[in-house]
Amino acid sequence: MYTLYILPDACSLATHVALRELQQPVEIIHRQQVENFTSLNPVGTVPVLVDGNTVLREGAAAMIYLLNKHNSPMLPVNDAAARHQAVENIMFANATMHPAYGRLFFAAQNISNIETRQQVFESAAQAINSLWQVVEDQLGEQPFLGGGRASAADIMLAVYSRWGNSFPVTITIGPKAMSMIDRILAMPSFQQAVQIEQQQSAA
């Protein structure tokens, strides 16, 4: 059984959804319930995925590890081009879109001047909107970044898309990207993961 350390609605939700999608048993532990979490991850962030003696502390690494281990079609094996694209999409979500949203959280937590904070919010929103346009263009006529089936990157992006509502900015997501997000949010694995994390938060 896997152990996954999470914060509800954080980026760890994507790893949680992937585990549910792969139908893998997992114990979910709220990061704040761990007395000395930095002994597990010195950076202090989630997700942390534990599989026996293997500990993964980065979301993209955990995602690729799971997809590889369980031979998921979300990370193709026999099609080199499709596999490369899947990895690139995961990296885009993790290393480009996620940090863009991270600027919103940084400003909210670290900038006390209201005017300056709002300026940073607006700047971050512009960058985020540009990235969602990249997603819109890449989707083209296909329902998911992975083509006809949901990909790991789609799951990650759907998680991040929920964060903009917490800030006084306008995040513009195109109709194709919004349709992709809606499909991901409707997945039973996504809904189950959200429900479990909400229960963890209330406990």
C-alpha positions in Angstrom: 0.0 0.0 0.0 1.1 3.5 -0.8 1.2 6.3 1.7 0.5 9.8 0.4 1.0 13.0 2.5 -1.3 15.8 1.3 -2.8 19.2 2.0 -6.4 19.4 0.8 -6.8 21.0 -2.6 -3.0 21.4 -2.9 -1.0 20.0 -5.8 -0.9 16.7 -3.9 -4.5 16.2 -5.0 -3.2 15.3 -8.5 -1.1 12.5 -7.2 -4.1 11.3 -5.1 -6.4 11.3 -8.2 -3.8 9.4 -10.2 -3.6 6.7 -7.4 -7.4 6.4 -7.5 -7.4 6.3 -11.3 -4.8 3.5 -11.1 -7.0 1.7 -8.5 -4.1 1.5 -6.0 -4.7 1.2 -2.3 -3.4 4.3 -0.5 -3.3 5.7 3.0 -3.9 9.5 3.0 -2.2 11.5 5.7 -2.7 15.2 6.2 0.6 17.0 6.3 -0.4 19.0 9.4 -1.1 15.8 11.3 2.6 14.9 11.1 4.6 16.3 14.1 7.9 16.6 12.3 7.1 16.6 8.6 10.4 18.1 7.6 12.1 14.9 8.7 10.2 13.3 5.8 10.6 16.2 3.4 13.1 18.9 4.4 11.5 21.3 2.0 8.2 20.9 3.9 6.0 20.6 0.8 3.5 18.1 -0.5 3.0 15.6 -2.1 5.2 13.1 -0.5 4.6 9.6 -1.8 6.0 6.6 0.1 6.2 3.2 -1.5 8.1 0.8 0.8 11.6 2.2 1.0 11.0 4.6 -1.9 10.2 8.2 -0.9 9.2 10.7 -3.6 9.0 14.3 -2.7 8.2 16.0 -6.0 4.8 15.8 -7.6 6.0 15.2 -11.2 8.4 12.6 -10.1 5.7 10.8 -8.1 3.4 10.9 -11.1 5.9 9.5 -13.5 6.9 6.8 -11.0 3.3 5.7 -10.6 2.5 5.7 -14.3 5.7 3.7 -15.0 5.2 1.2 -12.3 1.6 0.4 -13.2 2.1 0.5 -17.0 -0.5 3.2 -17.3 -1.6 4.3 -20.8 -1.2 7.9 -19.5 2.5 7.3 -20.0 2.8 5.3 -23.2 5.5 2.6 -23.5 5.5 1.6 -27.1 5.1 5.0 -28.7 8.2 7.0 -28.1 6.7 10.3 -29.5 3.6 9.9 -27.4 5.6 9.1 -24.3 7.9 12.2 -24.8 4.8 14.4 -25.3 3.2 13.0 -22.1 6.4 13.7 -20.1 6.7 17.2 -21.6 3.0 17.9 -20.7 3.7 16.8 -17.1 6.7 19.1 -16.9 4.7 22.0 -18.3 2.1 21.5 -15.7 4.5 21.0 -12.8 7.4 23.4 -13.7 5.5 26.2 -15.7 1.9 26.4 -14.8 2.2 25.5 -11.1 4.9 28.2 -10.3 2.8 30.8 -12.2 -0.1 30.1 -9.7 2.5 30.0 -6.9 3.1 33.7 -7.4 -0.4 34.4 -6.3 0.1 32.4 -3.1 3.5 34.1 -2.5 2.0 37.6 -2.9 -0.9 36.8 -0.6 1.4 35.5 2.1 4.3 37.9 1.9 3.2 41.3 0.6 1.4 43.4 3.1 0.9 46.6 1.0 -2.5 46.2 -0.6 -1.7 48.1 -3.8 1.6 46.3 -4.3 0.0 43.0 -3.6 -2.7 43.6 -6.1 -0.2 44.6 -8.8 1.6 41.3 -8.2 -1.7 39.5 -8.4 -2.5 41.1 -11.8 1.0 40.4 -13.2 0.7 36.8 -12.1 -2.8 36.5 -13.6 -1.5 37.8 -17.0 1.2 35.1 -17.0 -1.3 32.4 -16.0 -3.7 33.5 -18.7 -1.0 33.3 -21.3 -0.2 29.7 -20.2 -3.9 28.7 -20.4 -3.9 30.0 -24.0 -1.0 27.6 -24.6 -3.1 24.8 -23.3 -6.0 25.9 -25.4 -3.9 25.9 -28.6 -2.4 22.5 -27.8 -5.7 20.9 -27.3 -6.9 21.7 -30.8 -9.7 19.3 -31.6 -8.8 16.7 -29.0 -10.5 16.4 -25.7 -7.3 16.0 -23.6 -3.7 16.9 -23.9 -3.1 13.1 -24.1 -5.5 12.8 -27.1 -8.6 10.8 -26.6 -8.0 9.9 -22.9 -7.3 11.8 -19.8 -3.6 12.4 -19.1 -1.6 13.0 -16.0 -1.0 16.6 -17.1 -4.8 17.1 -17.6 -5.3 16.0 -14.0 -2.6 18.4 -12.7 -3.9 21.3 -14.7 -7.4 20.7 -13.4 -6.2 20.8 -9.8 -4.4 24.1 -10.4 -7.4 25.6 -12.2 -9.3 25.6 -8.9 -6.9 27.9 -7.2 -7.6 31.1 -9.1 -11.0 31.5 -7.4 -9.2 32.3 -4.1 -7.7 35.6 -5.4 -9.0 38.9 -6.6 -8.0 38.4 -10.2 -9.6 37.3 -13.5 -8.2 34.0 -14.8 -9.3 33.4 -18.4 -9.5 29.8 -19.5 -10.5 29.1 -23.0 -13.5 26.9 -23.9 -11.5 23.9 -25.0 -9.4 24.0 -21.8 -12.5 24.5 -19.7 -14.1 21.5 -21.3 -11.1 19.4 -20.6 -11.1 20.6 -16.9 -14.8 19.8 -16.6 -14.2 16.3 -17.9 -11.5 15.8 -15.3 -13.5 17.2 -12.4 -16.3 14.8 -13.3 -14.1 11.7 -13.1 -15.1 9.4 -10.2 -11.5 9.2 -9.2 -11.3 13.0 -8.9 -14.5 13.3 -7.0 -13.5 10.5 -4.6 -10.1 12.1 -3.9 -11.7 15.5 -3.2 -14.2 13.9 -0.8 -11.6 12.0 1.1 -9.4 15.1 1.5 -12.3 17.1 2.7 -13.0 14.5 5.3 -9.3 14.6 6.3 -9.4 18.3 6.7 -12.6 18.2 8.8 -11.1 15.5 11.1 
